[in-house]
C-alpha cells in the first residue's frame, strides 16, 4: 500500500516484499538467487536503500517477475499517491543532499 507522498524506493520495496511473501519465499532464498546480501535486500524492501537497475533486474529474475511488470505496477501505484508539495518536504534523512542545498 502506497503511503501519501511515498518515495519511489519505498513503493518499490513494498512491492518487492509483497511479491516475495505472496510466493511464500524467504529473504534468504531470494537474496541467494539474486546474488545480493540478505541485509541489503532487506533494506531495499524497507525502502531504506535504492537498487541499481542491474540489481533490480537480478531481484526481479529471482522472483520470476518481469521488470516491466514491476515498473508498470509501481507507475500505477505512484500515479494514485498524493504528490509532495516540494522537494524540501522530503526529510533530511531521506535526502541529505537536499538538506545541504
C-alpha positions in Angstrom: 0.0 0.0 0.0 1.5 3.3 -1.1 1.7 6.0 1.6 1.0 9.7 0.9 4.0 11.3 -0.7 5.8 8.0 -1.0 9.2 7.9 -2.5 9.8 5.5 -5.4 12.2 3.4 -3.3 9.6 2.9 -0.6 6.9 1.9 -3.0 9.4 -0.4 -4.9 10.4 -2.1 -1.6 6.8 -2.6 -0.6 6.0 -4.2 -3.9 9.1 -6.5 -3.9 8.2 -7.6 -0.4 4.6 -8.2 -1.3 5.6 -10.3 -4.3 8.2 -12.3 -2.3 5.7 -13.0 0.5 2.9 -14.0 -1.9 5.3 -16.6 -3.3 6.0 -17.9 0.3 9.7 -17.2 -0.1 12.2 -16.1 2.4 14.6 -13.1 2.2 17.5 -15.6 2.3 16.1 -17.6 -0.6 15.6 -14.6 -2.9 18.8 -12.9 -1.8 20.8 -16.0 -2.6 19.2 -16.4 -6.0 19.7 -12.7 -6.9 23.3 -12.8 -5.5 22.7 -9.9 -3.2 23.3 -9.8 0.6 20.3 -10.6 2.8 20.8 -7.4 4.7 20.9 -5.2 1.5 17.7 -6.9 0.1 16.0 -6.3 3.4 17.0 -2.6 3.3 15.6 -2.4 -0.3 12.3 -3.9 0.8 12.1 -1.5 3.7 12.7 1.5 1.4 16.0 2.4 3.1 18.3 1.7 0.1 17.9 2.1 -3.7 18.8 -0.8 -6.0 20.7 -0.2 -9.2 19.0 -1.2 -12.4 21.3 -4.3 -12.6 20.4 -5.3 -9.1 16.7 -4.7 -9.5 16.8 -6.9 -12.6 18.5 -9.7 -10.6 15.9 -9.4 -7.9 13.1 -9.5 -10.4 14.7 -12.5 -12.0 14.9 -14.3 -8.7 11.2 -13.5 -8.1 10.3 -14.6 -11.7 8.8 -11.1 -12.0 9.3 -9.3 -15.3 10.9 -5.9 -14.6 8.4 -4.3 -17.0 5.5 -5.7 -14.9 7.1 -4.3 -11.7 7.6 -0.9 -13.3 4.0 -0.8 -14.6 2.7 -1.7 -11.2 4.8 1.0 -9.5 3.7 3.6 -12.0 0.0 2.8 -11.3 0.6 2.9 -7.5 2.5 6.2 -7.7 0.0 7.8 -10.0 -2.6 7.3 -7.3 -0.5 8.6 -4.5 -0.6 12.3 -3.4 2.4 14.3 -4.5 4.8 16.0 -2.1 4.5 19.8 -2.4 8.2 20.4 -2.9 11.5 18.6 -2.7 12.0 20.3 0.6 9.1 18.2 2.0 11.4 15.2 2.0 13.1 14.7 5.4 16.8 15.4 5.5 17.4 11.8 6.5 15.7 10.7 3.3 17.6 13.1 1.0 20.7 14.6 2.8 21.8 16.3 -0.5 18.6 18.3 -0.5 19.1 19.5 3.1 22.6 20.8 2.2 21.2 22.9 -0.6 
